[in-house]
Amino acid sequence: MEDKVQRISGHGSSDPTSSDRVANDKTPELTGVLHPLEEKSLIRKIDLNLMPLLIVSYGLQYLDKTSLSYSAILNIQQDLGLQGQDFSWASGIFYIGYLAASYPISLGFVRFPLGKYLSVFIFLWGIVLTLHAVAVNYASLMVLRTLLGVFESAISPGFSMITGMWYTPPEHVSRHSFWFAGNAIASIIGSMIAYGILYYAGDFPQWKLLFLIFGLITVAWSVLLWFYLPDSPSSAHFLTSTERKLASLRPKKFQRTTQTRKWNRAQFKETFVDPKTWWFLIFSLIISIPNGGLTSFKTLIISGFGYDKFQTILMELPAAAFQLTTVVFAAIVTTNIRRSRLFVLSGIYLIAIAGVLMIQLLPSSKKLPRLAGFWLTTSVSPAFPLMMSLFASNTAGFTKKSSVVGLIFVGYCVGNFVGPQFFRSEEAPGYDTAFATILACSAIVFAITLVFHIYLRRVNGKRDREQGVYIDPEEHREVHLQADEELDRVDETDMQNKDFRYVL
């Protein structure tokens, strides 16, 4: 790749540091075009160095967030004296902390180096999770869950910002899906760890051991991340100076968005007059209501089908494998079929509707079919990476991106907080109110997704007619180092840039 990059930039020296010296001396201008084969090699290099960091980090977030669900099987409720809706509140309070911190933390995406900023938050959430092992009652657990929500609130929006910074719109679904797949992988690993802890017979409570293991792993990982997660393409340690330039320009060919440390008031105001912002907020809210309940109550739901605690933990393995399969399948379909993201989203929620009906309509004696219905209900896992890829592809302007992603996670927090409240303790193990709510949310999402497709298609058509030219938002665009150098100084929103077209 280095030889190719040197040829692109017009400097044929075989000295591997020559490109760095050229960049530092700023003598000859960069010239040339990034051709498809060379771009493919550059993308592979970025993927190999960036994606493993995001996948593991996101998997740890899911593992740590759902640790309360595993601890329910390991007797935390009995040891801490949780009664009635206490467990629901302990689950939901996480999202109060998340909500309180979401928007202030999104401001930090503009003010601070992104990689270091996220590493610090991962370190802090690891410390808080470890301290769960010293919880002695309901009040102390509530404080710790709130703080955990505060520190985890930076990760999902931060990773979406990173994806938009490094990749072009046609690549957004697959890369969002890659790091989101860490959820399913972590669920498999977490289930095996929890299953092993079930055989621990010492005096130290099993649920405390779980928190210690998950928390200390997270702390260790955050230290590694501090040194290896780059703040932006322009500071990536694994790229040469010319490769950094190329990596930085690729997404800007589509979005004309440059990372800046300056807060843009005009972009902030535009956030609130853009109809897309409110769609993302509402969509995030509605899909999070089922997610909040199912994430915290999944072990209790599965045990309610008639499985003992050992079987319940093991049943998490095929469920996680199924979720991983749906995420990968959705990524493959939307990557290879253009203008399919919103249609795939609609289809996912039709499957979820079928799953809820299986759980509610089949008799309790049909244990395995009802379990299969639960797996179908949780197969909406691709909805989150698809939504975030739509955000990353259809929102431009660095301040606007930071503002919209903050609002998305306001909806996410409210939905996840409300969701567990529909799981009424007096309705266990059937949770009729909860599943009726999940059914209603799935139907609403199906409808508003189709409406959003119509809206974006009309906006694209209007811009095509006004300019007299058809622009494909998912086309391949070559990077011209000299001609595109001015993109490093441009930061426009999708509404300001009339050449912008929205991905469907």
VEXDREN-2710 file (C-alpha; in Angstrom, 1 decimal):
% VEXDREN-2710
k/r/px/py/pz
1/MET/0.0/0.0/0.0
2/GLU/2.9/2.4/0.8
3/ASP/4.4/2.1/-2.7
4/LYS/1.0/2.8/-4.2
5/VAL/0.4/5.8/-2.0
6/GLN/3.8/7.2/-2.9
7/ARG/3.0/6.8/-6.6
8/ILE/-0.3/8.6/-6.0
9/SER/1.3/11.5/-4.3
10/GLY/4.0/11.7/-6.9
11/HIS/6.9/10.8/-4.6
12/GLY/8.5/7.5/-5.7
13/SER/11.2/7.2/-3.0
14/SER/11.4/3.8/-1.4
15/ASP/12.3/5.3/1.9
16/PRO/9.3/4.5/4.1
17/THR/9.5/7.8/5.9
18/SER/9.7/9.9/2.8
19/SER/6.0/10.7/2.8
20/ASP/6.2/11.9/6.4
21/ARG/9.1/14.2/5.6
22/VAL/7.2/15.6/2.6
23/ALA/4.2/16.2/4.8
24/ASN/6.3/17.9/7.5
25/ASP/8.3/20.0/5.1
26/LYS/5.2/20.9/3.1
27/THR/7.3/21.4/-0.1
28/PRO/5.7/19.5/-3.1
29/GLU/1.9/19.5/-3.3
30/LEU/0.1/16.3/-3.1
31/THR/-1.3/15.2/-6.5
32/GLY/-3.1/12.3/-8.1
33/VAL/-6.1/10.1/-7.6
34/LEU/-7.0/7.3/-5.2
35/HIS/-7.9/4.4/-7.5
36/PRO/-10.3/1.6/-6.5
37/LEU/-7.6/-1.1/-5.8
38/GLU/-5.6/1.4/-3.7
39/GLU/-8.7/2.5/-1.9
40/LYS/-9.6/-1.1/-1.1
41/SER/-6.2/-1.7/0.4
42/LEU/-6.4/1.5/2.5
43/ILE/-9.9/0.5/3.8
44/ARG/-8.6/-2.9/4.7
45/LYS/-5.8/-1.3/6.7
46/ILE/-8.3/0.9/8.5
47/ASP/-10.6/-2.0/9.3
48/LEU/-7.9/-4.2/10.7
49/ASN/-6.7/-1.5/13.1
50/LEU/-10.0/0.2/14.0
51/MET/-12.8/-2.3/14.0
52/PRO/-11.4/-4.7/16.6
53/LEU/-11.1/-1.8/19.0
54/LEU/-14.7/-0.8/18.5
55/ILE/-16.1/-4.4/18.5
56/VAL/-14.5/-5.3/21.8
57/SER/-15.4/-1.9/23.4
58/TYR/-19.0/-2.2/22.4
59/GLY/-19.2/-5.8/23.5
60/LEU/-17.9/-4.8/26.9
61/GLN/-20.5/-2.0/27.1
62/TYR/-23.3/-4.5/26.4
63/LEU/-21.8/-7.1/28.8
64/ASP/-21.6/-4.5/31.6
65/LYS/-25.0/-3.0/30.9
66/THR/-26.7/-6.4/31.0
67/SER/-24.7/-7.6/34.0
68/LEU/-27.8/-6.9/36.1
69/SER/-29.8/-9.4/34.1
70/TYR/-27.2/-12.1/34.8
71/SER/-27.1/-11.2/38.4
72/ALA/-30.8/-11.8/38.7
73/ILE/-30.1/-15.5/38.2
74/LEU/-27.2/-15.3/40.7
75/ASN/-29.5/-14.2/43.6
76/ILE/-28.8/-10.4/43.7
77/GLN/-32.5/-9.7/44.5
78/GLN/-32.5/-11.9/47.6
79/ASP/-29.1/-10.7/48.9
80/LEU/-30.0/-7.0/48.5
81/GLY/-33.6/-7.4/49.6
82/LEU/-35.1/-6.2/46.3
83/GLN/-38.9/-6.4/46.3
84/GLY/-41.8/-5.5/44.0
85/GLN/-40.7/-3.2/41.2
86/ASP/-37.2/-2.6/42.8
87/PHE/-35.5/-4.7/40.1
88/SER/-37.3/-2.7/37.4
89/TRP/-36.2/0.6/38.9
90/ALA/-32.6/-0.6/39.3
91/SER/-32.7/-1.5/35.6
92/GLY/-34.3/1.7/34.5
93/ILE/-32.3/4.1/36.7
94/PHE/-29.3/3.3/34.4
95/TYR/-31.0/5.2/31.7
96/ILE/-31.7/8.2/33.9
97/GLY/-28.0/8.6/34.3
98/TYR/-27.5/8.0/30.6
99/LEU/-30.2/10.6/29.8
100/ALA/-28.8/13.3/32.2
101/ALA/-25.3/12.9/30.7
102/SER/-26.1/12.4/27.0
103/TYR/-26.3/15.9/25.8
104/PRO/-23.5/17.4/27.9
105/ILE/-21.3/14.5/26.8
106/SER/-22.1/15.1/23.2
107/LEU/-20.7/18.6/23.5
108/GLY/-17.4/17.0/24.4
109/PHE/-17.2/15.3/21.0
110/VAL/-16.5/18.8/19.6
111/ARG/-14.3/20.1/22.4
112/PHE/-11.9/17.1/23.1
113/PRO/-9.9/14.5/21.2
114/LEU/-12.4/11.8/20.5
115/GLY/-10.3/8.7/21.1
116/LYS/-8.9/9.9/24.4
117/TYR/-12.3/11.2/25.5
118/LEU/-14.0/7.8/25.0
119/SER/-11.1/5.9/26.6
120/VAL/-11.5/8.0/29.8
121/PHE/-15.3/7.2/30.0
122/ILE/-14.6/3.5/29.5
123/PHE/-12.1/3.6/32.4
124/LEU/-14.6/5.3/34.6
125/TRP/-17.5/3.0/33.8
126/GLY/-15.2/0.0/34.5
127/ILE/-14.4/1.4/38.0
128/VAL/-18.1/1.9/38.7
129/LEU/-19.0/-1.6/37.5
130/THR/-16.3/-3.1/39.7
131/LEU/-17.8/-1.2/42.7
132/HIS/-21.1/-3.0/42.2
133/ALA/-19.5/-5.8/44.1
134/VAL/-19.7/-3.7/47.3
135/ALA/-23.4/-2.8/47.0
136/VAL/-25.1/-3.6/50.2
137/ASN/-28.7/-2.6/49.6
138/TYR/-31.2/-1.1/47.1
139/ALA/-30.1/2.5/47.6
140/SER/-26.4/1.7/46.9
141/LEU/-27.3/-0.3/43.9
142/MET/-29.4/2.6/42.5
143/VAL/-26.5/5.0/42.9
144/LEU/-24.0/2.7/41.1
145/ARG/-26.5/2.0/38.3
146/THR/-27.0/5.7/37.7
147/LEU/-23.3/6.4/37.6
148/LEU/-22.8/3.5/35.2
149/GLY/-25.4/5.1/32.9
150/VAL/-23.6/8.4/33.0
151/PHE/-20.2/7.0/32.0
152/GLU/-21.5/4.6/29.3
153/SER/-23.5/7.4/27.6
154/ALA/-20.5/8.5/25.5
155/ILE/-19.9/5.2/23.8
156/SER/-22.6/4.5/21.3
157/PRO/-22.8/8.1/19.9
158/GLY/-19.1/8.4/20.0
159/PHE/-18.6/5.2/18.0
160/SER/-21.2/6.4/15.4
161/MET/-19.2/9.7/15.1
162/ILE/-16.0/7.7/14.6
163/THR/-17.7/5.6/11.8
164/GLY/-18.9/8.7/10.0
165/MET/-15.4/10.2/10.3
166/TRP/-13.6/7.2/8.8
167/TYR/-16.1/5.7/6.3
168/THR/-18.3/6.8/3.4
169/PRO/-22.1/6.4/3.3
170/PRO/-22.1/3.1/1.3
171/GLU/-19.8/1.6/4.1
172/HIS/-21.8/2.9/7.1
173/VAL/-24.2/0.0/7.5
174/SER/-21.5/-2.7/7.4
175/ARG/-19.2/-0.8/9.8
176/HIS/-22.0/0.1/12.3
177/SER/-23.0/-3.6/12.1
178/PHE/-19.4/-4.8/12.7
179/TRP/-19.0/-3.0/16.0
180/PHE/-22.7/-3.5/17.0
181/ALA/-22.1/-7.3/16.5
182/GLY/-19.9/-7.0/19.7
183/ASN/-23.2/-7.1/21.6
184/ALA/-24.1/-10.7/20.4
185/ILE/-20.5/-11.9/20.8
186/ALA/-20.4/-10.4/24.3
187/SER/-23.7/-12.0/25.1
188/ILE/-22.3/-15.4/24.2
189/ILE/-19.1/-14.9/26.3
190/GLY/-21.2/-13.4/29.2
191/SER/-23.5/-16.4/29.2
192/MET/-20.6/-18.8/29.4
193/ILE/-19.0/-16.8/32.3
194/ALA/-22.3/-16.7/34.2
195/TYR/-22.8/-20.4/33.6
196/GLY/-19.3/-21.1/35.0
197/ILE/-20.0/-18.9/38.0
198/LEU/-23.1/-21.0/38.8
199/TYR/-20.8/-23.8/39.8
200/TYR/-18.8/-21.6/42.2
201/ALA/-19.6/-22.8/45.7
202/GLY/-17.5/-20.4/47.8
203/ASP/-18.6/-18.0/50.5
204/PHE/-18.2/-14.9/48.2
205/PRO/-21.6/-14.2/46.5
206/GLN/-21.8/-15.3/42.9
207/TRP/-23.3/-12.0/41.6
208/LYS/-20.4/-10.0/43.2
209/LEU/-17.9/-12.2/41.5
210/LEU/-19.6/-11.5/38.2
211/PHE/-19.3/-7.7/38.7
212/LEU/-15.7/-8.0/39.7
213/ILE/-14.8/-10.0/36.6
214/PHE/-16.7/-7.8/34.1
215/GLY/-15.5/-4.5/35.8
216/LEU/-11.8/-5.3/36.0
217/ILE/-11.7/-6.5/32.4
218/THR/-13.2/-3.2/31.3
219/VAL/-10.7/-1.2/33.3
220/ALA/-7.8/-3.1/31.7
221/TRP/-9.2/-2.6/28.2
222/SER/-9.6/1.1/28.7
223/VAL/-5.9/1.5/29.3
224/LEU/-5.1/-0.3/26.0
225/LEU/-7.7/1.8/24.2
226/TRP/-6.0/5.1/25.4
227/PHE/-2.9/4.2/23.4
228/TYR/-4.5/2.6/20.3
229/LEU/-7.8/4.4/19.5
230/PRO/-7.0/7.4/17.2
231/ASP/-8.8/10.7/17.7
232/SER/-9.3/11.1/13.9
233/PRO/-7.8/9.9/10.6
234/SER/-5.3/12.8/10.7
235/SER/-3.8/11.4/13.9
236/ALA/-3.9/7.7/13.2
237/HIS/-0.7/6.0/14.3
238/PHE/-1.1/3.1/11.9
239/LEU/-1.2/5.3/8.7
240/THR/1.5/7.2/6.9
241/SER/1.0/11.0/6.5
242/THR/-0.3/10.5/3.0
243/GLU/-2.6/7.7/4.0
244/ARG/-4.0/10.0/6.7
245/LYS/-4.8/12.6/4.2
246/LEU/-6.5/10.1/1.9
247/ALA/-8.5/8.5/4.8
248/SER/-9.6/12.0/5.9
249/LEU/-10.8/13.1/2.5
250/ARG/-12.8/9.9/1.6
251/PRO/-15.9/10.7/3.7
252/LYS/-15.7/14.4/3.0
253/LYS/-16.3/13.7/-0.7
254/PHE/-19.9/12.9/0.4
255/GLN/-20.6/15.1/3.4
256/ARG/-18.2/18.1/3.4
257/THR/-17.9/17.7/7.2
258/THR/-14.7/18.4/9.0
259/GLN/-14.0/17.7/12.7
260/THR/-13.7/21.0/14.5
261/ARG/-13.2/22.2/18.0
262/LYS/-15.5/25.2/17.5
263/TRP/-19.2/25.0/18.3
264/ASN/-21.3/26.2/15.3
265/ARG/-24.4/28.0/16.6
266/ALA/-26.1/28.0/13.1
267/GLN/-25.7/24.3/12.8
268/PHE/-27.1/23.8/16.3
269/LYS/-30.2/25.8/15.4
270/GLU/-30.6/23.9/12.1
271/THR/-30.8/20.7/14.1
272/PHE/-34.1/21.6/15.6
273/VAL/-35.8/22.8/12.3
274/ASP/-34.7/19.6/10.4
275/PRO/-37.6/17.1/10.3
276/LYS/-35.1/14.3/10.1
277/THR/-33.9/15.1/13.6
278/TRP/-37.4/14.5/15.1
279/TRP/-37.8/11.3/13.1
280/PHE/-34.5/10.0/14.6
281/LEU/-35.6/11.1/18.1
282/ILE/-39.0/9.4/17.9
283/PHE/-37.7/6.3/16.2
284/SER/-35.0/5.9/18.9
285/LEU/-37.6/6.4/21.6
286/ILE/-40.0/3.8/20.3
287/ILE/-37.5/1.0/19.5
288/SER/-35.9/1.5/22.9
289/ILE/-39.0/0.8/24.9
290/PRO/-39.0/-3.0/24.0
291/ASN/-35.2/-3.0/24.3
292/GLY/-35.1/-1.7/27.8
293/GLY/-37.4/-4.3/29.1
294/LEU/-36.1/-7.3/27.2
295/THR/-32.5/-6.5/28.0
296/SER/-33.1/-6.5/31.8
297/PHE/-35.8/-9.2/32.0
298/LYS/-34.5/-11.7/29.4
299/THR/-33.3/-14.3/31.9
300/LEU/-36.6/-14.0/33.9
301/ILE/-38.6/-14.3/30.7
302/ILE/-36.7/-17.5/29.6
303/SER/-37.0/-19.0/33.1
304/GLY/-40.7/-18.2/33.0
305/PHE/-41.1/-20.6/30.0
306/GLY/-40.2/-23.4/32.4
307/TYR/-36.4/-23.6/32.3
308/ASP/-34.2/-23.9/35.4
309/LYS/-31.3/-21.4/36.0
310/PHE/-28.7/-23.5/34.3
311/GLN/-30.9/-24.0/31.3
312/THR/-31.8/-20.3/31.2
313/ILE/-28.2/-19.2/31.0
314/LEU/-27.5/-21.8/28.3
315/MET/-30.5/-20.6/26.3
316/GLU/-28.8/-17.3/26.0
317/LEU/-26.2/-18.8/23.7
318/PRO/-28.5/-19.7/20.7
319/ALA/-30.4/-16.4/21.3
320/ALA/-27.2/-14.4/20.9
321/ALA/-26.1/-16.5/17.9
322/PHE/-29.5/-15.8/16.3
323/GLN/-29.1/-12.0/17.0
324/LEU/-25.6/-12.1/15.5
325/THR/-27.0/-13.8/12.4
326/THR/-29.7/-11.2/11.9
327/VAL/-27.2/-8.4/12.2
328/VAL/-24.8/-9.9/9.7
329/PHE/-27.7/-10.7/7.3
330/ALA/-29.1/-7.2/7.5
331/ALA/-25.7/-5.8/6.8
332/ILE/-25.1/-8.0/3.8
333/VAL/-28.5/-7.2/2.3
334/THR/-28.3/-3.4/2.8
335/THR/-24.7/-3.2/1.6
336/ASN/-25.4/-5.1/-1.6
337/ILE/-28.9/-3.8/-2.4
338/ARG/-29.1/0.0/-2.7
339/ARG/-31.9/2.0/-1.2
340/SER/-32.9/-0.9/1.0
341/ARG/-32.1/0.2/4.6
342/LEU/-35.5/1.5/5.5
343/PHE/-37.3/-1.5/3.8
344/VAL/-35.1/-3.9/5.8
345/LEU/-36.0/-2.0/9.0
346/SER/-39.7/-2.4/8.2
347/GLY/-39.2/-6.2/7.6
348/ILE/-37.4/-6.6/10.9
349/TYR/-40.3/-5.4/12.8
350/LEU/-42.8/-7.6/11.0
351/ILE/-40.6/-10.5/12.2
352/ALA/-40.8/-9.1/15.8
353/ILE/-44.6/-8.8/15.6
354/ALA/-44.7/-12.5/14.6
355/GLY/-42.5/-13.4/17.6
356/VAL/-44.7/-11.5/20.1
357/LEU/-47.8/-13.3/18.8
358/MET/-46.1/-16.7/19.2
359/ILE/-45.3/-15.9/22.8
360/GLN/-48.8/-14.6/23.6
361/LEU/-51.0/-17.0/21.6
362/LEU/-49.2/-20.4/22.1
363/PRO/-50.1/-22.4/25.2
364/SER/-47.6/-22.5/28.0
365/SER/-47.0/-26.2/27.4
366/LYS/-45.4/-25.3/24.0
367/LYS/-42.1/-24.3/25.7
368/LEU/-39.7/-24.5/22.8
369/PRO/-42.0/-22.7/20.2
370/ARG/-42.6/-19.9/22.7
371/LEU/-38.8/-19.7/23.2
372/ALA/-38.4/-19.4/19.4
373/GLY/-41.0/-16.6/19.5
374/PHE/-38.8/-14.8/22.1
375/TRP/-35.8/-15.1/19.7
376/LEU/-37.8/-13.6/16.9
377/THR/-38.9/-10.8/19.2
378/THR/-35.2/-10.0/20.0
379/SER/-34.2/-10.3/16.3
380/VAL/-34.7/-6.5/16.0
381/SER/-31.0/-6.2/16.9
382/PRO/-30.2/-4.8/13.4
383/ALA/-32.5/-1.9/14.0
384/PHE/-30.0/0.0/16.1
385/PRO/-27.0/-0.2/13.7
386/LEU/-29.3/0.5/10.7
387/MET/-30.7/3.6/12.5
388/MET/-27.2/4.8/13.4
389/SER/-26.0/4.2/9.8
390/LEU/-28.9/6.3/8.5
391/PHE/-27.9/9.1/10.9
392/ALA/-24.3/8.9/9.9
393/SER/-25.1/8.9/6.2
394/ASN/-27.8/11.5/6.3
395/THR/-26.5/14.1/8.7
396/ALA/-23.7/16.5/7.8
397/GLY/-21.9/19.3/9.7
398/PHE/-19.8/18.4/12.8
399/THR/-21.8/20.4/15.3
400/LYS/-25.1/19.2/13.8
401/LYS/-23.9/15.6/13.9
402/SER/-23.0/16.0/17.6
403/SER/-26.4/17.7/18.3
404/VAL/-28.5/15.1/16.5
405/VAL/-26.7/12.2/18.0
406/GLY/-27.3/13.7/21.5
407/LEU/-31.0/13.9/20.8
408/ILE/-31.1/10.3/19.4
409/PHE/-29.7/9.1/22.8
410/VAL/-32.2/11.2/24.7
411/GLY/-34.9/9.1/23.0
412/TYR/-32.8/6.0/23.6
413/CYS/-32.6/6.7/27.3
414/VAL/-36.2/7.6/27.8
415/GLY/-37.4/4.5/26.0
416/ASN/-35.0/2.2/27.9
417/PHE/-36.0/3.7/31.2
418/VAL/-39.8/3.4/30.5
419/GLY/-39.5/-0.2/29.0
420/PRO/-38.8/-2.1/32.2
421/GLN/-41.8/-0.4/33.9
422/PHE/-44.1/-2.4/31.7
423/PHE/-42.8/-5.6/33.2
424/ARG/-45.1/-5.7/36.2
425/SER/-43.9/-8.1/39.0
426/GLU/-47.5/-9.2/39.6
427/GLU/-47.8/-10.4/36.0
428/ALA/-44.7/-12.6/36.1
429/PRO/-43.8/-14.8/34.3
430/GLY/-46.2/-13.9/31.5
431/TYR/-45.8/-10.1/31.5
432/ASP/-48.9/-9.5/29.4
433/THR/-48.7/-5.7/29.6
434/ALA/-45.0/-5.8/28.5
435/PHE/-45.6/-7.9/25.4
436/ALA/-48.7/-5.9/24.4
437/THR/-46.5/-2.8/24.6
438/ILE/-43.8/-4.5/22.5
439/LEU/-46.4/-5.4/19.9
440/ALA/-47.7/-1.8/19.7
441/CYS/-44.1/-0.3/19.4
442/SER/-43.3/-2.8/16.6
443/ALA/-46.4/-1.8/14.6
444/ILE/-45.6/2.0/15.1
445/VAL/-42.0/1.5/13.9
446/PHE/-43.1/-0.4/10.9
447/ALA/-45.4/2.5/9.9
448/ILE/-43.0/5.5/10.6
449/THR/-40.2/3.8/8.7
450/LEU/-42.2/3.6/5.5
451/VAL/-43.2/7.3/6.0
452/PHE/-39.5/8.3/6.4
453/HIS/-38.7/6.5/3.2
454/ILE/-41.3/8.5/1.3
455/TYR/-40.0/11.7/2.8
456/LEU/-36.3/11.2/1.9
457/ARG/-37.2/10.1/-1.6
458/ARG/-39.2/13.3/-2.2
459/VAL/-36.4/15.5/-0.8
460/ASN/-33.9/13.8/-3.1
461/GLY/-36.2/14.2/-6.1
462/LYS/-36.8/17.9/-5.4
463/ARG/-33.1/18.6/-5.3
464/ASP/-32.5/16.6/-8.5
465/ARG/-35.2/18.7/-10.2
466/GLU/-33.9/22.0/-8.9
467/GLN/-30.4/21.3/-10.0
468/GLY/-31.3/19.4/-13.2
469/VAL/-29.0/16.5/-12.3
470/TYR/-29.4/13.1/-10.7
471/ILE/-26.9/12.4/-7.9
472/ASP/-26.6/8.9/-6.4
473/PRO/-25.8/9.2/-2.6
474/GLU/-24.3/5.7/-2.7
475/GLU/-22.1/6.0/-5.7
476/HIS/-18.3/5.5/-5.5
477/ARG/-16.4/8.7/-5.5
478/GLU/-12.7/9.0/-6.2
479/VAL/-10.5/11.1/-4.1
480/HIS/-8.3/13.7/-5.9
481/LEU/-5.6/14.7/-3.5
482/GLN/-4.9/18.1/-5.0
483/ALA/-8.4/19.0/-6.1
484/ASP/-10.1/17.8/-2.9
485/GLU/-7.6/19.4/-0.4
486/GLU/-10.0/22.3/0.2
487/LEU/-12.5/19.8/1.8
488/ASP/-10.3/19.8/4.9
489/ARG/-11.5/23.3/5.5
490/VAL/-15.2/22.9/4.8
491/ASP/-17.9/22.1/7.3
492/GLU/-21.4/22.2/5.8
493/THR/-24.6/20.6/6.9
494/ASP/-26.8/18.4/4.6
495/MET/-29.3/21.3/4.3
496/GLN/-26.6/23.8/3.3
497/ASN/-24.9/21.5/0.8
498/LYS/-27.5/21.3/-2.1
499/ASP/-25.4/18.5/-3.7
500/PHE/-26.2/16.3/-0.7
501/ARG/-28.5/13.4/-1.3
502/TYR/-30.1/11.2/1.4
503/VAL/-29.5/7.5/1.7
504/LEU/-32.6/5.3/1.8
END
